[in-house]
Amino acid sequence: MASRLEEDLTCPICHELFRDPVFLSCSHNFCKVCMENWWKDKPKKTCPVCKRRSSKDFPPLNLTVKNLLQTYVEQRDQAAAEPLCSLHSEKLRLFCLDHQQLVCLVCGDSRTHKDHRFSPIEEAASDLREQLQTSIKPLQDKLQVLTERKEQFEEAVDHITAQAKHTEKEIQQQFEKLHQFLLEEEKSRMKDLRKEEEQKTQNMKDKIVAVSRELETVSKTITETEEQLRATDTSFLLHHKSIVERVQRCPLVEELKIKDDSLINQAKHLGNLSFNIWTNMKRLVQFYPVILDPNTTAPKLILSEDLSSVKCGETQKLPQNRGRFPTNGVFGSELFTSGTHSWDVEVGENKDWNVGVMGHVQRGEGTKVGVWWIHFSKDKYSALSLLDTDVPLSVKSLQRVRVKLDFDRGTVTFSDADTDTDTDLHTFTDTSTKGLVPYLATKNNIPLKILPSSVVLSVKV
């Protein structure tokens, strides 16, 4: 049947399958190109098969044959692509469930597959597709997770670039301030040096003028005296008394000496120059005992440029890097694991805040997040910790809170930084042994500020 159909779809001229088949009025079909070549230079347009004259010089395209030809070619190519049984060269019609392989009908009756279970190819493919779809579900879930991770990493790249640019800008601004300070310091010291140079140079010039006058007087006195020494005895004796008085009026040599304070005081200008500049820099430089970590900031919190204060603002798009503790606040950049530490926090008129430390603490067989805070909300102050749920504090108003951490003793103490007394607001004695980190949180747009500590320069002799 296939051979007969292929014969019907073959051009009588080129004996190949039709290409753009056209038909004549006698119903015979030919390739368009073959027909044109056959009629070329021929006065009569006759059919190559039946010799009947065509009623048209340009025969129309036979769409029916063209579509049939296309379907035949597709089916033929598909049939040619179907694999055959390697043993019997028959088409594979069944699927052996025991061997999990395709077989032909001859194989189904062979000893190799005796008493085996078979399934039609369509049913076997449907069942296996369903199984594969089930088994691929975890991979699809993983693909989704990996896609989300990739998007997060790409966002992190953009965030890192923005961080680097912002940090670079801040570094440049800080160095510009230092450069400006050093330039002004240099100008001031150079001005003092020039002023001293001018004063002492003028002083020396005044002395030179005075000495020049004295020199002229002395020279004149010596000349006149030597003239009298050469005079006659009578003349010498007549003028002797006046000459002696003139000699005695000349200045003593000791009065003409250069004193030490007449020269530039280089020791004042150069002695410990770098140290003195460093000392003066204290008014420009501030030291914060706690620096806030931007990489731990909750999306709704905004840090100051110097990383010393935080306030609530518009939600920012940040990488999902909620590090050591998942919270709505911000942590200090340093994890304290030993020693004593103290810092003051200005809360001002902020109406909702937490100030304290956080850390991991061992409880039973697991590790939990521990909190040790002073909390202010709804005009009430309280102390919160892992063990003490809520301890009210008898304090009316706080503007600055002092946090004292003694890690080795395991205590965290809070006090009013505006009072001179040693009265503490609250002391926790159940802190973590794995490290504590400063913590600030607020739902208010009034900033919580880490206050700078006094800088003291000391010299060891």
C-alpha positions as CSV (number, residue, x, y, z in Angstrom):
1,M,0.0,0.0,0.0
2,A,2.8,2.4,0.9
3,S,4.6,1.5,-2.4
4,R,1.4,2.2,-4.4
5,L,0.9,5.5,-2.6
6,E,4.5,6.6,-3.2
7,E,4.0,5.6,-6.9
8,D,0.9,7.9,-7.1
9,L,2.9,10.7,-5.5
10,T,5.8,10.4,-8.0
11,C,6.3,12.7,-10.9
12,P,6.1,10.9,-14.3
13,I,8.9,13.1,-15.7
14,C,11.6,13.2,-13.0
15,H,10.4,10.0,-11.2
16,E,10.8,11.7,-7.8
17,L,8.3,12.7,-5.3
18,F,6.3,15.8,-6.4
19,R,7.8,19.2,-5.7
20,D,5.1,21.9,-6.0
21,P,2.7,19.6,-7.9
22,V,0.5,21.2,-10.6
23,F,-2.3,19.4,-12.6
24,L,-3.4,19.7,-16.2
25,S,-7.0,19.6,-17.5
26,C,-6.5,15.9,-18.2
27,S,-6.0,15.4,-14.4
28,H,-2.4,14.3,-14.6
29,N,0.0,15.8,-12.1
30,F,3.6,16.9,-12.5
31,C,6.3,18.9,-10.7
32,K,5.9,22.6,-11.5
33,V,9.6,22.8,-12.6
34,C,9.4,19.6,-14.6
35,M,6.3,20.8,-16.4
36,E,7.9,24.2,-17.3
37,N,11.1,22.4,-18.6
38,W,9.0,20.0,-20.6
39,W,7.0,22.7,-22.3
40,K,10.1,24.9,-22.9
41,D,10.5,25.8,-26.6
42,K,7.5,23.6,-27.5
43,P,4.6,25.4,-29.3
44,K,2.0,23.0,-28.2
45,K,1.3,22.5,-24.5
46,T,0.5,18.8,-24.4
47,C,0.4,16.3,-21.5
48,P,3.6,14.2,-21.4
49,V,1.5,11.2,-20.5
50,C,-1.7,11.3,-22.5
51,K,-0.6,13.8,-25.1
52,R,-3.8,15.8,-24.7
53,R,-3.5,19.5,-25.2
54,S,-3.6,21.6,-22.0
55,S,-6.3,24.2,-21.7
56,K,-4.0,26.5,-19.6
57,D,-0.4,27.7,-20.3
58,F,0.2,28.0,-16.5
59,P,-1.3,25.0,-14.8
60,P,-2.5,25.6,-11.2
61,L,-1.0,24.2,-8.0
62,N,-2.6,21.0,-6.7
63,L,-3.1,21.7,-3.0
64,T,-4.7,18.4,-2.3
65,V,-1.7,16.4,-3.7
66,K,0.7,18.8,-1.9
67,N,-1.0,18.2,1.5
68,L,-1.2,14.5,0.9
69,L,2.5,14.4,-0.1
70,Q,3.5,16.3,3.1
71,T,1.5,13.9,5.3
72,Y,3.0,10.9,3.5
73,V,6.6,12.2,4.0
74,E,6.1,12.9,7.7
75,Q,4.6,9.4,8.3
76,R,7.4,7.8,6.2
77,D,10.1,9.6,8.2
78,Q,8.4,8.7,11.5
79,A,8.1,5.1,10.5
80,A,11.8,5.1,9.5
81,A,12.8,6.5,12.8
82,E,11.0,3.9,14.9
83,P,13.4,1.3,16.3
84,L,13.1,-2.4,15.4
85,C,13.7,-5.5,17.4
86,S,17.4,-6.3,17.3
87,L,16.6,-10.1,17.2
88,H,13.7,-10.3,14.8
89,S,13.7,-6.9,13.0
90,E,10.0,-6.5,13.9
91,K,8.4,-3.4,15.2
92,L,8.4,-3.1,19.0
93,R,4.8,-3.4,20.1
94,L,4.9,-4.5,23.7
95,F,6.6,-3.5,26.9
96,C,7.9,-6.3,29.2
97,L,7.2,-5.2,32.8
98,D,9.5,-7.8,34.2
99,H,12.6,-6.8,32.1
100,Q,11.5,-3.2,31.7
101,Q,12.2,-3.2,28.0
102,L,10.4,-2.9,24.6
103,V,9.9,-6.2,22.8
104,C,8.2,-7.3,19.5
105,L,5.4,-9.8,19.2
106,V,7.8,-12.6,18.4
107,C,9.8,-11.9,21.6
108,G,6.5,-12.0,23.6
109,D,6.2,-15.7,22.7
110,S,9.8,-16.6,23.2
111,R,11.4,-18.5,26.1
112,T,13.2,-15.4,27.2
113,H,9.9,-13.8,28.2
114,K,8.0,-16.8,29.3
115,D,5.3,-16.1,31.9
116,H,6.3,-12.4,31.9
117,R,3.9,-9.6,32.2
118,F,3.4,-7.3,29.2
119,S,1.7,-4.0,28.7
120,P,0.8,-2.0,25.6
121,I,3.4,0.7,24.8
122,E,0.9,3.5,25.3
123,E,-0.1,2.2,28.8
124,A,3.4,1.5,29.9
125,A,4.6,4.9,28.7
126,S,1.7,6.6,30.6
127,D,2.5,4.7,33.8
128,L,6.2,5.4,33.6
129,R,5.6,9.1,32.8
130,E,3.5,9.4,35.9
131,Q,6.2,7.7,38.0
132,L,8.9,9.9,36.5
133,Q,6.8,13.0,37.1
134,T,6.5,12.0,40.7
135,S,10.2,11.4,41.1
136,I,11.1,14.6,39.4
137,K,9.0,16.7,41.8
138,P,11.9,17.0,44.4
139,L,14.2,18.2,41.6
140,Q,11.6,20.7,40.5
141,D,11.4,22.0,44.1
142,K,15.2,22.1,44.2
143,L,15.3,24.0,40.9
144,Q,12.9,26.6,42.4
145,V,15.0,26.9,45.5
146,L,18.2,27.2,43.4
147,T,16.5,29.8,41.2
148,E,15.6,31.9,44.2
149,R,19.1,31.5,45.7
150,K,20.6,32.6,42.3
151,E,18.3,35.7,42.4
152,Q,19.3,36.4,46.0
153,F,23.0,36.1,45.1
154,E,22.5,38.4,42.1
155,E,20.8,40.9,44.4
156,A,23.7,40.5,46.8
157,V,26.2,41.3,44.1
158,D,24.3,44.6,43.4
159,H,24.1,45.3,47.1
160,I,27.9,44.6,47.5
161,T,28.6,47.0,44.7
162,A,26.4,49.7,46.3
163,Q,28.0,49.0,49.6
164,A,31.5,49.4,48.2
165,K,30.6,52.7,46.4
166,H,29.0,54.1,49.6
167,T,31.9,52.9,51.7
168,E,34.5,54.4,49.3
169,K,32.6,57.7,49.4
170,E,32.6,57.7,53.2
171,I,36.3,56.8,53.4
172,Q,37.1,59.6,51.0
173,Q,35.1,62.1,53.0
174,Q,36.8,61.0,56.2
175,F,40.2,61.4,54.7
176,E,39.2,64.8,53.2
177,K,38.4,65.9,56.8
178,L,41.8,64.6,58.0
179,H,43.6,66.2,55.1
180,Q,41.8,69.5,55.7
181,F,42.7,69.3,59.4
182,L,46.4,68.6,58.6
183,L,46.5,71.4,56.1
184,E,45.0,73.8,58.6
185,E,47.3,72.6,61.3
186,E,50.3,73.0,58.9
187,K,49.1,76.5,58.0
188,S,48.7,77.5,61.6
189,R,52.2,76.2,62.6
190,M,53.8,77.8,59.6
191,K,52.1,81.1,60.4
192,D,53.5,80.9,64.0
193,L,56.9,80.1,62.6
194,R,56.8,83.0,60.1
195,K,55.5,85.4,62.8
196,E,58.4,84.4,65.1
197,E,60.8,84.6,62.3
198,E,59.6,88.1,61.4
199,Q,59.6,89.4,65.0
200,K,63.1,88.0,65.8
201,T,64.5,89.1,62.4
202,Q,63.2,92.6,63.0
203,N,64.6,92.5,66.5
204,M,68.1,91.6,65.1
205,K,67.8,94.3,62.5
206,D,67.0,96.8,65.2
207,K,70.0,95.6,67.1
208,I,72.1,95.9,64.0
209,V,71.0,99.5,63.6
210,A,71.8,100.2,67.2
211,V,75.2,98.5,67.0
212,S,76.0,100.4,63.8
213,R,75.3,103.7,65.6
214,E,77.4,102.6,68.5
215,L,80.1,101.4,66.1
216,E,80.2,104.8,64.5
217,T,80.4,106.5,67.9
218,V,83.2,104.2,69.1
219,S,85.1,104.6,65.8
220,K,84.8,108.3,66.0
221,T,85.9,108.3,69.7
222,I,88.9,106.1,68.9
223,T,89.9,108.4,66.0
224,E,89.6,111.5,68.1
225,T,91.5,109.9,71.0
226,E,94.3,108.8,68.7
227,E,94.6,112.3,67.3
228,Q,94.9,113.7,70.8
229,L,97.5,111.0,71.6
230,R,99.6,112.5,68.8
231,A,99.0,116.1,69.8
232,T,101.5,118.2,71.8
233,D,101.7,117.8,75.5
234,T,100.0,121.1,76.1
235,S,97.1,120.3,73.7
236,F,96.8,116.7,75.1
237,L,96.6,118.0,78.7
238,L,94.0,120.6,77.7
239,H,91.7,118.0,76.2
240,H,92.5,115.0,78.3
241,K,89.6,115.2,80.6
242,S,86.9,115.4,77.9
243,I,88.5,112.6,75.9
244,V,88.4,110.3,79.0
245,E,84.7,111.1,79.6
246,R,83.9,110.3,75.9
247,V,85.7,106.9,76.1
248,Q,83.9,106.0,79.3
249,R,80.5,106.7,77.7
250,C,81.0,104.0,75.1
251,P,78.8,100.7,75.7
252,L,80.4,97.7,77.3
253,V,80.9,94.6,75.2
254,E,78.6,92.4,77.4
255,E,75.6,94.5,76.4
256,L,76.1,93.5,72.8
257,K,75.8,89.7,73.2
258,I,73.0,87.7,71.4
259,K,70.6,86.2,73.9
260,D,69.2,82.6,73.6
261,D,65.6,83.9,73.1
262,S,66.7,86.0,70.2
263,L,66.8,82.9,67.9
264,I,64.0,80.7,66.5
265,N,62.6,78.3,69.2
266,Q,63.0,75.2,67.1
267,A,62.3,73.0,70.0
268,K,58.9,74.5,70.4
269,H,58.1,74.0,66.7
270,L,59.6,70.6,66.1
271,G,59.6,68.9,69.5
272,N,57.1,66.0,69.5
273,L,55.5,67.6,66.4
274,S,53.6,64.5,65.3
275,F,52.4,63.8,68.8
276,N,51.2,67.3,69.3
277,I,49.3,67.2,66.0
278,W,47.8,63.9,67.1
279,T,46.7,65.4,70.4
280,N,45.0,68.3,68.6
281,M,43.3,65.8,66.4
282,K,41.2,64.7,69.4
283,R,38.7,67.5,68.7
284,L,38.2,66.0,65.2
285,V,38.3,62.3,66.0
286,Q,35.6,60.5,67.9
287,F,35.8,56.9,69.3
288,Y,32.7,54.9,69.6
289,P,32.9,51.8,71.9
290,V,30.3,50.1,69.8
291,I,30.0,50.3,66.0
292,L,26.7,49.1,64.5
293,D,26.9,46.4,61.7
294,P,25.0,47.4,58.6
295,N,24.9,43.8,57.5
296,T,22.6,42.9,60.4
297,T,20.2,45.8,60.0
298,A,16.5,45.0,59.8
299,P,14.9,46.3,56.5
300,K,13.0,49.1,58.3
301,L,16.0,50.5,60.1
302,I,18.3,53.1,58.8
303,L,21.9,53.6,60.1
304,S,23.8,56.9,60.3
305,E,26.8,57.4,58.0
306,D,29.3,56.8,60.9
307,L,27.4,53.7,62.0
308,S,26.7,55.1,65.5
309,S,22.9,55.6,65.4
310,V,19.8,53.9,64.1
311,K,16.2,54.9,63.5
312,C,13.1,53.5,61.9
313,G,12.3,54.5,58.3
314,E,11.1,53.2,55.0
315,T,11.6,49.5,54.2
316,Q,14.8,48.9,52.3
317,K,15.5,46.0,50.0
318,L,18.3,44.1,51.6
319,P,19.9,40.7,50.9
320,Q,18.5,37.9,53.0
321,N,21.5,37.6,55.3
322,R,19.9,37.7,58.7
323,G,23.1,36.5,60.4
324,R,23.6,35.3,63.9
325,F,20.1,36.2,65.3
326,P,16.9,36.8,63.4
327,T,15.5,40.1,64.8
328,N,14.0,43.4,63.9
329,G,17.0,45.4,65.3
330,V,20.7,45.9,64.5
331,F,23.8,44.4,66.2
332,G,27.1,45.8,67.1
333,S,30.0,44.8,64.8
334,E,32.0,43.1,67.6
335,L,31.1,39.9,69.4
336,F,32.4,40.1,73.0
337,T,33.8,36.9,74.4
338,S,35.8,38.2,77.4
339,G,36.6,41.2,79.5
340,T,34.6,44.2,80.6
341,H,32.9,46.6,78.2
342,S,30.7,49.7,78.7
343,W,28.8,52.0,76.3
344,D,26.2,54.7,76.6
345,V,23.1,54.9,74.4
346,E,21.1,58.2,73.9
347,V,17.5,57.3,73.6
348,G,16.2,60.8,73.9
349,E,12.5,61.2,73.1
350,N,12.2,57.9,71.3
351,K,9.0,56.1,72.4
352,D,9.7,52.5,71.5
353,W,13.2,50.9,71.9
354,N,15.3,48.0,73.1
355,V,18.8,48.5,74.4
356,G,21.0,45.6,75.5
357,V,22.9,42.5,74.4
358,M,22.0,39.2,72.7
359,G,23.8,35.8,72.6
360,H,23.4,32.1,72.4
361,V,22.9,30.3,75.6
362,Q,22.9,26.5,76.4
363,R,19.6,25.2,77.6
364,G,19.3,21.4,78.0
365,E,20.5,19.6,74.9
366,G,20.1,22.6,72.6
367,T,21.1,26.2,72.1
368,K,18.7,29.1,72.4
369,V,18.9,32.8,71.6
370,G,19.2,34.8,74.8
371,V,18.2,38.4,75.3
372,W,19.2,40.9,78.0
373,W,17.5,44.2,77.4
374,I,16.0,47.3,78.8
375,H,12.7,47.8,77.0
376,F,10.6,51.0,76.7
377,S,7.1,50.9,75.2
378,K,3.8,52.6,76.0
379,D,5.5,54.9,78.5
380,K,6.7,51.9,80.6
381,Y,10.3,50.7,81.3
382,S,11.0,47.0,81.9
383,A,13.9,44.6,81.9
384,L,13.7,41.5,79.6
385,S,15.9,38.4,79.6
386,L,15.7,34.7,78.7
387,L,14.6,33.8,82.3
388,D,12.9,37.0,83.5
389,T,10.0,37.5,81.1
390,D,9.2,41.1,82.0
391,V,10.5,43.0,85.1
392,P,9.0,46.5,85.6
393,L,11.5,49.2,86.4
394,S,10.8,52.1,88.8
395,V,12.2,54.9,86.7
396,K,10.4,58.0,85.4
397,S,12.5,59.1,82.5
398,L,15.7,58.0,80.7
399,Q,17.6,60.1,78.2
400,R,20.8,58.1,78.2
401,V,21.2,54.4,79.1
402,R,24.6,53.0,80.2
403,V,25.3,49.3,79.5
404,K,28.1,47.6,81.5
405,L,29.0,44.1,80.4
406,D,31.4,42.0,82.6
407,F,31.6,38.9,80.4
408,D,33.9,37.0,82.7
409,R,31.5,37.4,85.7
410,G,28.5,36.8,83.4
411,T,26.7,40.1,84.3
412,V,25.0,42.9,82.3
413,T,24.2,46.0,84.3
414,F,22.0,49.0,83.1
415,S,22.1,52.4,84.7
416,D,21.0,56.0,84.0
417,A,24.0,57.7,82.4
418,D,22.8,61.2,83.3
419,T,23.1,60.6,87.1
420,D,26.2,60.8,89.2
421,T,25.1,58.0,91.6
422,D,26.0,54.4,91.3
423,T,22.4,53.3,91.4
424,D,21.7,50.6,88.8
425,L,18.4,50.1,87.0
426,H,18.8,46.4,86.7
427,T,21.5,43.7,86.6
428,F,21.3,40.4,84.8
429,T,23.4,37.5,86.1
430,D,22.4,34.7,83.6
431,T,24.3,35.8,80.4
432,S,25.6,33.7,77.7
433,T,29.0,31.9,77.8
434,K,29.4,31.8,74.0
435,G,29.7,35.5,73.3
436,L,27.5,38.5,73.5
437,V,26.8,41.2,71.0
438,P,25.4,44.7,71.6
439,Y,21.8,45.2,70.3
440,L,19.5,48.1,69.5
441,A,16.0,48.1,68.2
442,T,13.4,50.8,67.6
443,K,10.0,51.4,65.9
444,N,10.4,55.2,66.1
445,N,12.0,57.7,63.7
446,I,14.0,59.3,66.5
447,P,17.5,57.9,66.4
448,L,19.1,55.8,69.2
449,K,22.7,57.0,69.4
450,I,25.8,55.3,70.6
451,L,27.7,58.1,72.4
452,P,31.4,58.6,71.8
453,S,33.8,57.9,74.6
454,S,36.5,60.3,75.8
455,V,39.9,59.8,74.2
456,V,42.8,59.9,76.6
457,L,46.4,60.0,75.3
458,S,49.0,58.6,77.7
459,V,52.7,58.4,77.5
460,K,54.8,55.6,79.1
461,V,58.2,56.6,80.3
